[in-house]
Amino acid sequence: MSTLLEESAWRLLDTVQDPCSVRMGKPLGLVGMGLVESVTVEETVIRISLVLTGPGCVFYFRFADDITRLLEPIAEGREVDVAIDDAVMWTADRMKPAPLRRMDAGQAGRIR
Protein backbone atom coordinates (compact mmCIF):
# COMPACT_ATOMS: atom_id res chain seq x y z
CA MET A 1 0.00 0.00 0.00
CA SER A 2 1.29 3.39 -0.97
CA THR A 3 1.66 6.22 1.50
CA LEU A 4 1.29 9.90 0.79
CA LEU A 5 4.99 10.30 1.64
CA GLU A 6 5.94 7.61 -0.89
CA GLU A 7 3.80 9.18 -3.60
CA SER A 8 5.28 12.60 -2.88
CA ALA A 9 8.79 11.15 -3.10
CA TRP A 10 8.08 9.62 -6.53
CA ARG A 11 6.74 12.97 -7.81
CA LEU A 12 9.74 14.90 -6.47
CA LEU A 13 12.20 12.37 -7.91
CA ASP A 14 10.81 13.03 -11.38
CA THR A 15 11.64 16.74 -11.00
CA VAL A 16 15.36 15.84 -10.93
CA GLN A 17 16.33 15.96 -14.58
CA ASP A 18 18.74 13.52 -16.14
CA PRO A 19 21.59 15.63 -17.59
CA CYS A 20 22.09 13.31 -20.56
CA SER A 21 18.45 13.67 -21.64
CA VAL A 22 18.71 17.43 -21.19
CA ARG A 23 21.82 17.54 -23.35
CA MET A 24 19.99 15.60 -26.07
CA GLY A 25 17.17 18.16 -26.04
CA LYS A 26 14.60 15.77 -24.55
CA PRO A 27 14.70 16.46 -20.80
CA LEU A 28 13.31 13.73 -18.58
CA GLY A 29 13.18 13.34 -14.83
CA LEU A 30 14.70 10.39 -13.02
CA VAL A 31 11.40 8.49 -12.96
CA GLY A 32 10.71 9.16 -16.64
CA MET A 33 14.20 7.95 -17.53
CA GLY A 34 13.60 4.74 -15.59
CA LEU A 35 16.46 5.48 -13.22
CA VAL A 36 14.47 5.02 -10.01
CA GLU A 37 14.31 1.34 -9.08
CA SER A 38 12.45 1.76 -5.79
CA VAL A 39 11.32 4.10 -3.03
CA THR A 40 10.99 2.61 0.45
CA VAL A 41 9.74 4.60 3.41
CA GLU A 42 10.78 3.14 6.75
CA GLU A 43 10.41 4.45 10.29
CA THR A 44 13.75 6.29 10.31
CA VAL A 45 14.82 6.40 6.65
CA ILE A 46 13.60 6.92 3.11
CA ARG A 47 15.58 4.62 0.83
CA ILE A 48 15.94 5.48 -2.84
CA SER A 49 17.45 2.89 -5.14
CA LEU A 50 18.77 4.16 -8.48
CA VAL A 51 19.77 2.39 -11.66
CA LEU A 52 22.34 4.27 -13.71
CA THR A 53 22.58 4.29 -17.50
CA GLY A 54 26.06 2.80 -17.40
CA PRO A 55 28.93 1.97 -15.09
CA GLY A 56 30.72 5.17 -16.08
CA CYS A 57 27.83 7.49 -15.19
CA VAL A 58 29.36 10.43 -13.35
CA PHE A 59 26.07 11.92 -12.14
CA TYR A 60 25.33 9.67 -9.14
CA PHE A 61 26.64 12.17 -6.57
CA ARG A 62 24.70 15.00 -8.20
CA PHE A 63 21.55 12.85 -8.17
CA ALA A 64 22.12 11.90 -4.52
CA ASP A 65 22.59 15.55 -3.51
CA ASP A 66 19.53 16.73 -5.46
CA ILE A 67 17.36 13.91 -4.10
CA THR A 68 18.43 14.53 -0.51
CA ARG A 69 17.80 18.27 -0.85
CA LEU A 70 14.33 17.67 -2.31
CA LEU A 71 13.20 14.95 0.08
CA GLU A 72 14.53 16.31 3.39
CA PRO A 73 11.70 18.87 3.76
CA ILE A 74 9.05 16.12 3.47
CA ALA A 75 10.99 13.32 5.22
CA GLU A 76 9.47 14.07 8.64
CA GLY A 77 12.84 13.66 10.36
CA ARG A 78 13.85 10.55 8.43
CA GLU A 79 17.29 10.15 6.90
CA VAL A 80 17.37 10.10 3.09
CA ASP A 81 19.53 7.25 1.78
CA VAL A 82 20.30 7.14 -1.94
CA ALA A 83 22.05 4.07 -3.30
CA ILE A 84 22.85 2.51 -6.67
CA ASP A 85 21.35 -0.88 -7.48
CA ASP A 86 24.19 -2.26 -9.58
CA ALA A 87 22.41 -5.61 -9.95
CA VAL A 88 19.95 -4.02 -12.39
CA MET A 89 21.04 -2.89 -15.84
CA TRP A 90 19.38 0.20 -17.29
CA THR A 91 17.97 -0.18 -20.79
CA ALA A 92 15.94 2.25 -22.87
CA ASP A 93 12.77 0.19 -22.34
CA ARG A 94 12.75 1.46 -18.73
CA MET A 95 11.86 4.95 -20.04
CA LYS A 96 8.25 6.06 -19.82
CA PRO A 97 6.27 8.22 -22.25
CA ALA A 98 4.89 11.35 -20.53
CA PRO A 99 1.28 10.12 -20.01
CA LEU A 100 2.49 6.89 -18.38
CA ARG A 101 4.91 8.80 -16.11
CA ARG A 102 2.06 10.97 -14.86
CA MET A 103 -0.18 7.97 -14.28
CA ASP A 104 2.48 5.87 -12.57
CA ALA A 105 3.89 8.67 -10.40
CA GLY A 106 0.89 8.31 -8.10
CA GLN A 107 1.25 4.55 -7.72
CA ALA A 108 3.32 2.73 -5.13
CA GLY A 109 6.07 0.30 -5.88
CA ARG A 110 8.29 0.15 -8.88
CA ILE A 111 7.68 2.25 -11.92
CA ARG A 112 8.70 0.50 -15.09
C-alpha positions in Angstrom: 0.0 0.0 0.0 1.3 3.4 -1.0 1.7 6.2 1.5 1.3 9.9 0.8 5.0 10.3 1.6 5.9 7.6 -0.9 3.8 9.2 -3.6 5.3 12.6 -2.9 8.8 11.2 -3.1 8.1 9.6 -6.5 6.7 13.0 -7.8 9.7 14.9 -6.5 12.2 12.4 -7.9 10.8 13.0 -11.4 11.6 16.7 -11.0 15.4 15.8 -10.9 16.3 16.0 -14.6 18.7 13.5 -16.1 21.6 15.6 -17.6 22.1 13.3 -20.6 18.5 13.7 -21.6 18.7 17.4 -21.2 21.8 17.5 -23.4 20.0 15.6 -26.1 17.2 18.2 -26.0 14.6 15.8 -24.5 14.7 16.5 -20.8 13.3 13.7 -18.6 13.2 13.3 -14.8 14.7 10.4 -13.0 11.4 8.5 -13.0 10.7 9.2 -16.6 14.2 8.0 -17.5 13.6 4.7 -15.6 16.5 5.5 -13.2 14.5 5.0 -10.0 14.3 1.3 -9.1 12.5 1.8 -5.8 11.3 4.1 -3.0 11.0 2.6 0.4 9.7 4.6 3.4 10.8 3.1 6.8 10.4 4.4 10.3 13.8 6.3 10.3 14.8 6.4 6.7 13.6 6.9 3.1 15.6 4.6 0.8 15.9 5.5 -2.8 17.5 2.9 -5.1 18.8 4.2 -8.5 19.8 2.4 -11.7 22.3 4.3 -13.7 22.6 4.3 -17.5 26.1 2.8 -17.4 28.9 2.0 -15.1 30.7 5.2 -16.1 27.8 7.5 -15.2 29.4 10.4 -13.3 26.1 11.9 -12.1 25.3 9.7 -9.1 26.6 12.2 -6.6 24.7 15.0 -8.2 21.5 12.9 -8.2 22.1 11.9 -4.5 22.6 15.6 -3.5 19.5 16.7 -5.5 17.4 13.9 -4.1 18.4 14.5 -0.5 17.8 18.3 -0.9 14.3 17.7 -2.3 13.2 14.9 0.1 14.5 16.3 3.4 11.7 18.9 3.8 9.0 16.1 3.5 11.0 13.3 5.2 9.5 14.1 8.6 12.8 13.7 10.4 13.9 10.5 8.4 17.3 10.2 6.9 17.4 10.1 3.1 19.5 7.2 1.8 20.3 7.1 -1.9 22.1 4.1 -3.3 22.9 2.5 -6.7 21.4 -0.9 -7.5 24.2 -2.3 -9.6 22.4 -5.6 -10.0 20.0 -4.0 -12.4 21.0 -2.9 -15.8 19.4 0.2 -17.3 18.0 -0.2 -20.8 15.9 2.3 -22.9 12.8 0.2 -22.3 12.8 1.5 -18.7 11.9 4.9 -20.0 8.3 6.1 -19.8 6.3 8.2 -22.2 4.9 11.3 -20.5 1.3 10.1 -20.0 2.5 6.9 -18.4 4.9 8.8 -16.1 2.1 11.0 -14.9 -0.2 8.0 -14.3 2.5 5.9 -12.6 3.9 8.7 -10.4 0.9 8.3 -8.1 1.2 4.5 -7.7 3.3 2.7 -5.1 6.1 0.3 -5.9 8.3 0.2 -8.9 7.7 2.3 -11.9 8.7 0.5 -15.1 
